[in-house]
């Protein structure tokens, strides 16, 4: 299973533009599930901030307000879980 789940330590996407990180967590990608319908803005902000400041990562925290804005901007009305437009 080595390499199946990318390491989050020193990861560019984790340390870089927080909008890219939040978008990824909201939408998922390949083998990673979408968390849009499972995490609140506060939960997602906490998780993103945690991984940005752990395992040697030292990027600025992600605020709840920021997550809320990215969520609105990236919401196309389609449920990632069901694929149905709701
Ligand atoms: C809140 C929880 C999670 C966070 C914050 C998170 C974070 C990330 C990040 C930042 C990446 C991208 C790394 C990069 O390409 O630079 C990633 C990729 C990935 N994650 Fe997660 N992840 C989470 C939960 C999960 C879960 C539950 C699974 C599987 C059950 C998973 C499976 C994967 C896989 C397979 C990839 C690689 C996707 C690809 O190759 O395109 N992740 N994750």
Boltz pocket constraint, residues with backbone or C-beta under 6 A from the ligand:
constraints:
  - pocket:
      binder: B
      contacts: [[A, 4], [A, 5], [A, 6], [A, 7], [A, 8], [A, 11], [A, 12], [A, 13], [A, 14], [A, 21], [A, 24], [A, 25], [A, 29], [A, 30], [A, 31], [A, 32], [A, 33], [A, 35], [A, 47], [A, 48], [A, 51]]
      max_distance: 6.0
